[in-house]
Amino acid sequence: MLTTTLPFKHIQAAHCENGVTMSLLKNAGVQQITEPLAFGIGAGLFFVYIPLLKINNGPVIAFRTLPGLIFKRTCKALNIPVVRKKFRSKEAAEQFLNECLAAGHPVGCQVGVYYLPYFPKEYRFHFNAHNLIVYGIEDGNYMVSDPVMEHTNILTGYELERVRFAKGALAPNGQLYYPKENTVVTDDQVKRAIKSGIEKNVRNMLTMAGPITGVNGIRYTGNRIKKWRDNLGLKKAGLYLAQLVRMQEEIGTGGGGFRYIYGAFLQEAHGYIPNDDLLEISQTFTASGDLWRTAAVQAAGIYKGRIGSQEDFNIMGDYLLEIAEIEKKAFIALKNIKWQ
Protein backbone atom coordinates (compact mmCIF):
# COMPACT_ATOMS: atom_id res chain seq x y z
CA MET A 1 0.00 0.00 0.00
CA LEU A 2 1.12 3.57 -0.73
CA THR A 3 2.61 5.38 2.28
CA THR A 4 3.54 9.06 2.24
CA THR A 5 3.72 11.25 5.32
CA LEU A 6 4.82 14.84 4.79
CA PRO A 7 6.32 17.06 7.49
CA PHE A 8 3.37 19.24 8.31
CA LYS A 9 2.46 21.33 11.37
CA HIS A 10 -1.22 21.39 12.22
CA ILE A 11 -2.41 24.91 13.12
CA GLN A 12 -5.87 25.45 14.56
CA ALA A 13 -7.76 28.45 13.17
CA ALA A 14 -11.11 30.15 13.61
CA HIS A 15 -12.22 29.50 10.02
CA CYS A 16 -11.44 26.65 7.66
CA GLU A 17 -10.32 28.41 4.46
CA ASN A 18 -8.34 31.05 6.35
CA GLY A 19 -6.60 28.26 8.23
CA VAL A 20 -5.95 26.17 5.12
CA THR A 21 -4.54 29.21 3.29
CA MET A 22 -2.31 30.14 6.21
CA SER A 23 -1.04 26.59 6.75
CA LEU A 24 -0.39 25.82 3.08
CA LEU A 25 1.52 29.09 2.64
CA LYS A 26 3.59 28.57 5.78
CA ASN A 27 4.38 25.05 4.56
CA ALA A 28 5.50 26.63 1.26
CA GLY A 29 7.85 29.09 2.99
CA VAL A 30 5.61 32.17 3.39
CA GLN A 31 5.94 32.72 7.11
CA GLN A 32 4.36 36.18 7.45
CA ILE A 33 0.80 35.11 6.65
CA THR A 34 -1.46 34.78 9.68
CA GLU A 35 -5.14 33.90 9.63
CA PRO A 36 -6.28 37.57 9.75
CA LEU A 37 -3.83 38.50 6.97
CA ALA A 38 -5.07 35.65 4.79
CA PHE A 39 -8.67 36.72 5.33
CA GLY A 40 -7.99 40.40 4.65
CA ILE A 41 -5.65 40.01 1.70
CA GLY A 42 -8.13 37.53 0.26
CA ALA A 43 -10.95 40.11 0.69
CA GLY A 44 -12.95 37.47 2.53
CA LEU A 45 -15.52 39.71 4.20
CA PHE A 46 -18.83 39.78 2.35
CA PHE A 47 -22.59 39.46 2.66
CA VAL A 48 -25.18 38.08 0.26
CA TYR A 49 -28.83 37.09 0.67
CA ILE A 50 -30.31 34.96 -2.12
CA PRO A 51 -33.96 34.17 -1.31
CA LEU A 52 -34.58 32.07 -4.43
CA LEU A 53 -31.67 29.69 -3.75
CA LYS A 54 -32.17 27.27 -0.86
CA ILE A 55 -29.80 25.30 1.38
CA ASN A 56 -31.38 23.06 4.02
CA ASN A 57 -34.79 24.54 3.12
CA GLY A 58 -33.70 28.07 3.96
CA PRO A 59 -32.49 30.99 1.83
CA VAL A 60 -28.80 31.27 1.05
CA ILE A 61 -27.22 33.77 3.42
CA ALA A 62 -23.43 34.08 3.29
CA PHE A 63 -21.05 36.22 5.32
CA ARG A 64 -17.94 35.51 3.25
CA THR A 65 -16.86 35.21 -0.36
CA LEU A 66 -17.30 32.06 -2.42
CA PRO A 67 -15.21 29.09 -1.25
CA GLY A 68 -11.74 29.09 -2.76
CA LEU A 69 -11.49 32.82 -3.36
CA ILE A 70 -9.59 33.61 -0.16
CA PHE A 71 -6.82 31.18 -1.14
CA LYS A 72 -6.87 32.27 -4.79
CA ARG A 73 -6.80 35.99 -4.08
CA THR A 74 -4.17 35.77 -1.36
CA CYS A 75 -1.80 33.79 -3.56
CA LYS A 76 -2.42 36.06 -6.55
CA ALA A 77 -1.76 39.19 -4.48
CA LEU A 78 1.53 37.68 -3.27
CA ASN A 79 2.45 36.46 -6.78
CA ILE A 80 2.44 32.81 -5.71
CA PRO A 81 1.56 30.34 -8.50
CA VAL A 82 -1.03 27.73 -7.55
CA VAL A 83 -2.41 24.43 -8.80
CA ARG A 84 -6.19 23.98 -8.68
CA LYS A 85 -8.14 21.09 -10.16
CA LYS A 86 -11.67 19.65 -10.18
CA PHE A 87 -12.57 16.17 -11.36
CA ARG A 88 -15.41 14.26 -12.95
CA SER A 89 -13.88 10.92 -12.03
CA LYS A 90 -13.43 9.83 -8.43
CA GLU A 91 -10.59 7.54 -9.54
CA ALA A 92 -8.76 10.41 -11.26
CA ALA A 93 -9.24 12.59 -8.18
CA GLU A 94 -7.73 9.95 -5.90
CA GLN A 95 -4.84 9.29 -8.26
CA PHE A 96 -3.96 12.98 -8.58
CA LEU A 97 -4.16 13.45 -4.82
CA ASN A 98 -1.77 10.55 -4.27
CA GLU A 99 0.61 11.97 -6.88
CA CYS A 100 0.59 15.34 -5.13
CA LEU A 101 1.44 13.73 -1.80
CA ALA A 102 4.19 11.65 -3.39
CA ALA A 103 5.63 14.83 -4.89
CA GLY A 104 5.73 16.49 -1.45
CA HIS A 105 2.65 18.73 -1.75
CA PRO A 106 0.08 18.82 1.06
CA VAL A 107 -3.16 19.89 -0.58
CA GLY A 108 -6.25 21.83 0.35
CA CYS A 109 -9.57 20.14 -0.42
CA GLN A 110 -13.09 21.54 -0.57
CA VAL A 111 -15.47 19.06 1.05
CA GLY A 112 -18.97 18.57 2.39
CA VAL A 113 -19.31 18.37 6.17
CA TYR A 114 -22.33 16.03 6.42
CA TYR A 115 -20.27 12.84 6.22
CA LEU A 116 -17.16 14.00 8.09
CA PRO A 117 -16.96 11.37 10.83
CA TYR A 118 -14.94 13.49 13.25
CA PHE A 119 -17.46 16.36 13.19
CA PRO A 120 -19.90 16.44 16.13
CA LYS A 121 -23.30 15.22 14.96
CA GLU A 122 -25.00 18.55 15.68
CA TYR A 123 -22.69 20.24 13.15
CA ARG A 124 -23.23 17.72 10.36
CA PHE A 125 -25.61 19.03 7.74
CA HIS A 126 -25.46 19.46 3.98
CA PHE A 127 -22.90 22.23 3.55
CA ASN A 128 -20.27 21.78 0.85
CA ALA A 129 -17.96 24.77 1.36
CA HIS A 130 -15.71 23.35 4.06
CA ASN A 131 -11.94 23.18 3.55
CA LEU A 132 -9.27 20.91 4.98
CA ILE A 133 -5.72 19.78 4.22
CA VAL A 134 -4.59 16.27 3.30
CA TYR A 135 -0.92 15.80 4.16
CA GLY A 136 -0.31 12.06 4.11
CA ILE A 137 -1.50 8.56 3.31
CA GLU A 138 -0.78 5.26 5.05
CA ASP A 139 -2.33 1.92 4.17
CA GLY A 140 -5.13 3.61 2.26
CA ASN A 141 -5.99 6.02 5.09
CA TYR A 142 -5.48 9.76 4.70
CA MET A 143 -4.03 12.11 7.30
CA VAL A 144 -6.11 15.27 7.54
CA SER A 145 -5.42 18.65 9.08
CA ASP A 146 -8.78 20.37 9.55
CA PRO A 147 -8.05 23.87 10.88
CA VAL A 148 -11.24 24.12 12.93
CA MET A 149 -10.31 20.98 14.91
CA GLU A 150 -7.86 20.87 17.77
CA HIS A 151 -6.00 17.82 16.49
CA THR A 152 -5.37 16.07 13.17
CA ASN A 153 -7.65 13.26 12.03
CA ILE A 154 -7.59 10.19 9.78
CA LEU A 155 -10.10 9.43 7.03
CA THR A 156 -10.38 6.21 5.11
CA GLY A 157 -10.15 6.44 1.35
CA TYR A 158 -13.92 5.94 1.12
CA GLU A 159 -14.66 8.61 3.75
CA LEU A 160 -12.45 11.16 1.99
CA GLU A 161 -13.94 10.34 -1.42
CA ARG A 162 -17.44 10.71 0.00
CA VAL A 163 -16.87 14.25 1.31
CA ARG A 164 -14.83 15.33 -1.75
CA PHE A 165 -17.73 14.34 -4.00
CA ALA A 166 -20.64 15.45 -1.83
CA LYS A 167 -23.75 16.34 -3.81
CA GLY A 168 -25.86 19.47 -3.71
CA ALA A 169 -25.25 23.23 -3.77
CA LEU A 170 -21.56 24.17 -4.12
CA ALA A 171 -20.68 20.53 -4.87
CA PRO A 172 -16.86 20.32 -4.54
CA ASN A 173 -16.31 17.87 -7.42
CA GLY A 174 -13.10 16.60 -5.84
CA GLN A 175 -11.55 20.07 -5.91
CA LEU A 176 -8.02 20.37 -4.56
CA TYR A 177 -5.49 23.19 -4.57
CA TYR A 178 -1.99 24.04 -3.34
CA PRO A 179 0.92 26.45 -3.91
CA LYS A 180 2.82 25.22 -6.95
CA GLU A 181 6.25 25.75 -5.43
CA ASN A 182 7.97 26.91 -2.28
CA THR A 183 8.61 30.62 -2.21
CA VAL A 184 9.57 33.51 0.04
CA VAL A 185 7.76 36.83 -0.06
CA THR A 186 9.04 40.17 1.19
CA ASP A 187 7.33 42.49 3.63
CA ASP A 188 6.90 44.97 0.78
CA GLN A 189 4.92 42.32 -1.11
CA VAL A 190 2.75 41.77 1.94
CA LYS A 191 2.23 45.53 2.25
CA ARG A 192 1.06 45.79 -1.37
CA ALA A 193 -1.16 42.73 -0.93
CA ILE A 194 -2.80 44.30 2.14
CA LYS A 195 -3.66 47.43 0.16
CA SER A 196 -5.07 45.47 -2.77
CA GLY A 197 -7.11 43.26 -0.41
CA ILE A 198 -8.64 46.26 1.32
CA GLU A 199 -9.44 47.96 -1.99
CA LYS A 200 -11.13 44.81 -3.30
CA ASN A 201 -13.16 44.35 -0.12
CA VAL A 202 -14.28 47.99 -0.28
CA ARG A 203 -15.55 47.46 -3.83
CA ASN A 204 -17.27 44.20 -2.95
CA MET A 205 -19.14 45.67 0.03
CA LEU A 206 -19.98 49.09 -1.38
CA THR A 207 -20.32 48.97 -5.15
CA MET A 208 -21.42 45.51 -6.33
CA ALA A 209 -24.56 45.74 -8.46
CA GLY A 210 -27.90 44.66 -7.07
CA PRO A 211 -29.66 44.99 -3.71
CA ILE A 212 -28.70 41.63 -2.19
CA THR A 213 -24.92 41.98 -1.76
CA GLY A 214 -22.60 43.91 0.50
CA VAL A 215 -23.95 46.58 2.85
CA ASN A 216 -26.97 46.96 0.55
CA GLY A 217 -27.67 43.27 1.06
CA ILE A 218 -27.54 43.62 4.85
CA ARG A 219 -29.99 46.52 4.66
CA TYR A 220 -32.22 44.62 2.23
CA THR A 221 -32.28 41.57 4.51
CA GLY A 222 -33.12 43.71 7.54
CA ASN A 223 -36.12 45.18 5.75
CA ARG A 224 -37.24 41.75 4.51
CA ILE A 225 -37.05 40.29 8.04
CA LYS A 226 -39.64 42.82 9.19
CA LYS A 227 -42.06 41.33 6.63
CA TRP A 228 -41.29 37.66 7.22
CA ARG A 229 -43.86 37.14 9.99
CA ASP A 230 -46.76 38.29 7.80
CA ASN A 231 -45.47 36.94 4.49
CA LEU A 232 -44.20 33.53 5.64
CA GLY A 233 -46.05 32.79 8.85
CA LEU A 234 -44.42 32.56 12.25
CA LYS A 235 -43.12 28.98 11.85
CA LYS A 236 -41.46 29.46 8.47
CA ALA A 237 -40.15 32.89 9.45
CA GLY A 238 -38.55 31.24 12.47
CA LEU A 239 -36.91 28.65 10.23
CA TYR A 240 -35.51 31.42 8.04
CA LEU A 241 -34.07 33.15 11.10
CA ALA A 242 -32.61 29.83 12.23
CA GLN A 243 -30.92 29.59 8.84
CA LEU A 244 -29.44 33.07 9.29
CA VAL A 245 -28.08 32.14 12.71
CA ARG A 246 -26.75 28.82 11.44
CA MET A 247 -24.82 30.56 8.66
CA GLN A 248 -23.71 33.29 11.06
CA GLU A 249 -22.67 31.31 14.11
CA GLU A 250 -22.25 27.64 13.21
CA ILE A 251 -20.59 27.66 9.77
CA GLY A 252 -16.97 28.46 10.44
CA THR A 253 -16.85 31.80 12.20
CA GLY A 254 -19.90 33.33 10.57
CA GLY A 255 -21.07 36.91 10.62
CA GLY A 256 -19.82 38.16 13.94
CA GLY A 257 -16.62 36.14 13.91
CA PHE A 258 -15.65 37.31 10.43
CA ARG A 259 -16.00 40.93 11.59
CA TYR A 260 -13.65 40.24 14.50
CA ILE A 261 -11.13 38.63 12.16
CA TYR A 262 -11.33 41.59 9.78
CA GLY A 263 -10.72 43.93 12.71
CA ALA A 264 -7.66 41.85 13.64
CA PHE A 265 -6.52 42.06 10.01
CA LEU A 266 -6.60 45.86 10.12
CA GLN A 267 -4.61 45.80 13.36
CA GLU A 268 -1.97 43.56 11.77
CA ALA A 269 -2.05 45.71 8.62
CA HIS A 270 -1.02 48.65 10.81
CA GLY A 271 2.28 46.87 11.44
CA TYR A 272 3.03 47.08 7.70
CA ILE A 273 1.26 50.39 6.99
CA PRO A 274 1.51 52.65 10.08
CA ASN A 275 -1.67 54.62 9.49
CA ASP A 276 -3.62 55.01 12.74
CA ASP A 277 -6.89 55.17 10.81
CA LEU A 278 -6.57 51.41 10.40
CA LEU A 279 -6.68 50.95 14.18
CA GLU A 280 -9.74 53.17 14.54
CA ILE A 281 -11.61 51.40 11.74
CA SER A 282 -10.65 48.07 13.28
CA GLN A 283 -12.65 49.01 16.38
CA THR A 284 -15.67 49.74 14.18
CA PHE A 285 -15.61 46.20 12.79
CA THR A 286 -15.38 44.83 16.32
CA ALA A 287 -18.49 46.83 17.19
CA SER A 288 -20.22 45.41 14.11
CA GLY A 289 -19.28 41.90 15.20
CA ASP A 290 -20.78 42.54 18.63
CA LEU A 291 -24.03 43.71 17.04
CA TRP A 292 -24.20 40.65 14.75
CA ARG A 293 -23.95 38.50 17.90
CA THR A 294 -26.70 40.52 19.59
CA ALA A 295 -28.89 40.04 16.52
CA ALA A 296 -28.26 36.29 16.68
CA VAL A 297 -29.58 36.18 20.25
CA GLN A 298 -32.73 38.03 19.13
CA ALA A 299 -33.20 35.63 16.20
CA ALA A 300 -32.71 32.61 18.46
CA GLY A 301 -35.38 33.89 20.81
CA ILE A 302 -37.84 34.00 17.91
CA TYR A 303 -37.14 30.60 16.35
CA LYS A 304 -37.06 28.90 19.76
CA GLY A 305 -40.50 30.33 20.52
CA ARG A 306 -39.58 32.53 23.48
CA ILE A 307 -40.64 35.66 21.59
CA GLY A 308 -42.41 36.18 18.25
CA SER A 309 -44.44 39.36 18.02
CA GLN A 310 -44.20 41.70 15.05
CA GLU A 311 -42.24 44.08 17.27
CA ASP A 312 -39.68 41.31 17.87
CA PHE A 313 -39.21 40.96 14.11
CA ASN A 314 -38.92 44.73 13.80
CA ILE A 315 -36.18 44.78 16.42
CA MET A 316 -34.36 41.99 14.56
CA GLY A 317 -34.61 43.88 11.27
CA ASP A 318 -33.43 47.10 12.88
CA TYR A 319 -30.30 45.36 14.14
CA LEU A 320 -29.34 44.59 10.54
CA LEU A 321 -30.15 48.13 9.41
CA GLU A 322 -27.84 49.46 12.11
CA ILE A 323 -25.12 46.98 11.12
CA ALA A 324 -25.43 48.07 7.49
CA GLU A 325 -24.80 51.70 8.45
CA ILE A 326 -21.85 50.81 10.69
CA GLU A 327 -20.18 48.73 7.98
CA LYS A 328 -20.93 51.29 5.28
CA LYS A 329 -19.16 53.99 7.28
CA ALA A 330 -16.24 51.64 8.00
CA PHE A 331 -15.72 50.72 4.35
CA ILE A 332 -16.06 54.34 3.24
CA ALA A 333 -13.36 55.22 5.78
CA LEU A 334 -11.15 52.47 4.33
CA LYS A 335 -11.83 53.76 0.83
CA ASN A 336 -10.68 57.24 1.86
CA ILE A 337 -7.43 56.19 3.55
CA LYS A 338 -4.38 58.00 2.20
CA TRP A 339 -1.82 55.26 1.68
CA GLN A 340 1.78 56.09 2.48
C-alpha positions in Angstrom: 0.0 0.0 0.0 1.1 3.6 -0.7 2.6 5.4 2.3 3.5 9.1 2.2 3.7 11.3 5.3 4.8 14.8 4.8 6.3 17.1 7.5 3.4 19.2 8.3 2.5 21.3 11.4 -1.2 21.4 12.2 -2.4 24.9 13.1 -5.9 25.5 14.6 -7.8 28.5 13.2 -11.1 30.2 13.6 -12.2 29.5 10.0 -11.4 26.6 7.7 -10.3 28.4 4.5 -8.3 31.0 6.3 -6.6 28.3 8.2 -6.0 26.2 5.1 -4.5 29.2 3.3 -2.3 30.1 6.2 -1.0 26.6 6.8 -0.4 25.8 3.1 1.5 29.1 2.6 3.6 28.6 5.8 4.4 25.1 4.6 5.5 26.6 1.3 7.8 29.1 3.0 5.6 32.2 3.4 5.9 32.7 7.1 4.4 36.2 7.4 0.8 35.1 6.7 -1.5 34.8 9.7 -5.1 33.9 9.6 -6.3 37.6 9.7 -3.8 38.5 7.0 -5.1 35.7 4.8 -8.7 36.7 5.3 -8.0 40.4 4.7 -5.6 40.0 1.7 -8.1 37.5 0.3 -10.9 40.1 0.7 -13.0 37.5 2.5 -15.5 39.7 4.2 -18.8 39.8 2.3 -22.6 39.5 2.7 -25.2 38.1 0.3 -28.8 37.1 0.7 -30.3 35.0 -2.1 -34.0 34.2 -1.3 -34.6 32.1 -4.4 -31.7 29.7 -3.7 -32.2 27.3 -0.9 -29.8 25.3 1.4 -31.4 23.1 4.0 -34.8 24.5 3.1 -33.7 28.1 4.0 -32.5 31.0 1.8 -28.8 31.3 1.1 -27.2 33.8 3.4 -23.4 34.1 3.3 -21.1 36.2 5.3 -17.9 35.5 3.3 -16.9 35.2 -0.4 -17.3 32.1 -2.4 -15.2 29.1 -1.2 -11.7 29.1 -2.8 -11.5 32.8 -3.4 -9.6 33.6 -0.2 -6.8 31.2 -1.1 -6.9 32.3 -4.8 -6.8 36.0 -4.1 -4.2 35.8 -1.4 -1.8 33.8 -3.6 -2.4 36.1 -6.5 -1.8 39.2 -4.5 1.5 37.7 -3.3 2.5 36.5 -6.8 2.4 32.8 -5.7 1.6 30.3 -8.5 -1.0 27.7 -7.5 -2.4 24.4 -8.8 -6.2 24.0 -8.7 -8.1 21.1 -10.2 -11.7 19.7 -10.2 -12.6 16.2 -11.4 -15.4 14.3 -12.9 -13.9 10.9 -12.0 -13.4 9.8 -8.4 -10.6 7.5 -9.5 -8.8 10.4 -11.3 -9.2 12.6 -8.2 -7.7 9.9 -5.9 -4.8 9.3 -8.3 -4.0 13.0 -8.6 -4.2 13.5 -4.8 -1.8 10.5 -4.3 0.6 12.0 -6.9 0.6 15.3 -5.1 1.4 13.7 -1.8 4.2 11.6 -3.4 5.6 14.8 -4.9 5.7 16.5 -1.5 2.6 18.7 -1.7 0.1 18.8 1.1 -3.2 19.9 -0.6 -6.3 21.8 0.3 -9.6 20.1 -0.4 -13.1 21.5 -0.6 -15.5 19.1 1.0 -19.0 18.6 2.4 -19.3 18.4 6.2 -22.3 16.0 6.4 -20.3 12.8 6.2 -17.2 14.0 8.1 -17.0 11.4 10.8 -14.9 13.5 13.3 -17.5 16.4 13.2 -19.9 16.4 16.1 -23.3 15.2 15.0 -25.0 18.5 15.7 -22.7 20.2 13.2 -23.2 17.7 10.4 -25.6 19.0 7.7 -25.5 19.5 4.0 -22.9 22.2 3.5 -20.3 21.8 0.8 -18.0 24.8 1.4 -15.7 23.4 4.1 -11.9 23.2 3.6 -9.3 20.9 5.0 -5.7 19.8 4.2 -4.6 16.3 3.3 -0.9 15.8 4.2 -0.3 12.1 4.1 -1.5 8.6 3.3 -0.8 5.3 5.1 -2.3 1.9 4.2 -5.1 3.6 2.3 -6.0 6.0 5.1 -5.5 9.8 4.7 -4.0 12.1 7.3 -6.1 15.3 7.5 -5.4 18.7 9.1 -8.8 20.4 9.6 -8.1 23.9 10.9 -11.2 24.1 12.9 -10.3 21.0 14.9 -7.9 20.9 17.8 -6.0 17.8 16.5 -5.4 16.1 13.2 -7.6 13.3 12.0 -7.6 10.2 9.8 -10.1 9.4 7.0 -10.4 6.2 5.1 -10.2 6.4 1.3 -13.9 5.9 1.1 -14.7 8.6 3.7 -12.4 11.2 2.0 -13.9 10.3 -1.4 -17.4 10.7 0.0 -16.9 14.2 1.3 -14.8 15.3 -1.8 -17.7 14.3 -4.0 -20.6 15.5 -1.8 -23.7 16.3 -3.8 -25.9 19.5 -3.7 -25.2 23.2 -3.8 -21.6 24.2 -4.1 -20.7 20.5 -4.9 -16.9 20.3 -4.5 -16.3 17.9 -7.4 -13.1 16.6 -5.8 -11.5 20.1 -5.9 -8.0 20.4 -4.6 -5.5 23.2 -4.6 -2.0 24.0 -3.3 0.9 26.4 -3.9 2.8 25.2 -7.0 6.2 25.7 -5.4 8.0 26.9 -2.3 8.6 30.6 -2.2 9.6 33.5 0.0 7.8 36.8 -0.1 9.0 40.2 1.2 7.3 42.5 3.6 6.9 45.0 0.8 4.9 42.3 -1.1 2.7 41.8 1.9 2.2 45.5 2.2 1.1 45.8 -1.4 -1.2 42.7 -0.9 -2.8 44.3 2.1 -3.7 47.4 0.2 -5.1 45.5 -2.8 -7.1 43.3 -0.4 -8.6 46.3 1.3 -9.4 48.0 -2.0 -11.1 44.8 -3.3 -13.2 44.3 -0.1 -14.3 48.0 -0.3 -15.6 47.5 -3.8 -17.3 44.2 -2.9 -19.1 45.7 0.0 -20.0 49.1 -1.4 -20.3 49.0 -5.1 -21.4 45.5 -6.3 -24.6 45.7 -8.5 -27.9 44.7 -7.1 -29.7 45.0 -3.7 -28.7 41.6 -2.2 -24.9 42.0 -1.8 -22.6 43.9 0.5 -23.9 46.6 2.9 -27.0 47.0 0.5 -27.7 43.3 1.1 -27.5 43.6 4.9 -30.0 46.5 4.7 -32.2 44.6 2.2 -32.3 41.6 4.5 -33.1 43.7 7.5 -36.1 45.2 5.7 -37.2 41.7 4.5 -37.0 40.3 8.0 -39.6 42.8 9.2 -42.1 41.3 6.6 -41.3 37.7 7.2 -43.9 37.1 10.0 -46.8 38.3 7.8 -45.5 36.9 4.5 -44.2 33.5 5.6 -46.0 32.8 8.8 -44.4 32.6 12.3 -43.1 29.0 11.9 -41.5 29.5 8.5 -40.1 32.9 9.5 -38.5 31.2 12.5 -36.9 28.6 10.2 -35.5 31.4 8.0 -34.1 33.2 11.1 -32.6 29.8 12.2 -30.9 29.6 8.8 -29.4 33.1 9.3 -28.1 32.1 12.7 -26.7 28.8 11.4 -24.8 30.6 8.7 -23.7 33.3 11.1 -22.7 31.3 14.1 -22.3 27.6 13.2 -20.6 27.7 9.8 -17.0 28.5 10.4 -16.8 31.8 12.2 -19.9 33.3 10.6 -21.1 36.9 10.6 -19.8 38.2 13.9 -16.6 36.1 13.9 -15.6 37.3 10.4 -16.0 40.9 11.6 -13.7 40.2 14.5 -11.1 38.6 12.2 -11.3 41.6 9.8 -10.7 43.9 12.7 -7.7 41.8 13.6 -6.5 42.1 10.0 -6.6 45.9 10.1 -4.6 45.8 13.4 -2.0 43.6 11.8 -2.0 45.7 8.6 -1.0 48.7 10.8 2.3 46.9 11.4 3.0 47.1 7.7 1.3 50.4 7.0 1.5 52.6 10.1 -1.7 54.6 9.5 -3.6 55.0 12.7 -6.9 55.2 10.8 -6.6 51.4 10.4 -6.7 50.9 14.2 -9.7 53.2 14.5 -11.6 51.4 11.7 -10.7 48.1 13.3 -12.6 49.0 16.4 -15.7 49.7 14.2 -15.6 46.2 12.8 -15.4 44.8 16.3 -18.5 46.8 17.2 -20.2 45.4 14.1 -19.3 41.9 15.2 -20.8 42.5 18.6 -24.0 43.7 17.0 -24.2 40.7 14.8 -24.0 38.5 17.9 -26.7 40.5 19.6 -28.9 40.0 16.5 -28.3 36.3 16.7 -29.6 36.2 20.2 -32.7 38.0 19.1 -33.2 35.6 16.2 -32.7 32.6 18.5 -35.4 33.9 20.8 -37.8 34.0 17.9 -37.1 30.6 16.4 -37.1 28.9 19.8 -40.5 30.3 20.5 -39.6 32.5 23.5 -40.6 35.7 21.6 -42.4 36.2 18.2 -44.4 39.4 18.0 -44.2 41.7 15.0 -42.2 44.1 17.3 -39.7 41.3 17.9 -39.2 41.0 14.1 -38.9 44.7 13.8 -36.2 44.8 16.4 -34.4 42.0 14.6 -34.6 43.9 11.3 -33.4 47.1 12.9 -30.3 45.4 14.1 -29.3 44.6 10.5 -30.2 48.1 9.4 -27.8 49.5 12.1 -25.1 47.0 11.1 -25.4 48.1 7.5 -24.8 51.7 8.5 -21.9 50.8 10.7 -20.2 48.7 8.0 -20.9 51.3 5.3 -19.2 54.0 7.3 -16.2 51.6 8.0 -15.7 50.7 4.4 -16.1 54.3 3.2 -13.4 55.2 5.8 -11.1 52.5 4.3 -11.8 53.8 0.8 -10.7 57.2 1.9 -7.4 56.2 3.5 -4.4 58.0 2.2 -1.8 55.3 1.7 1.8 56.1 2.5 
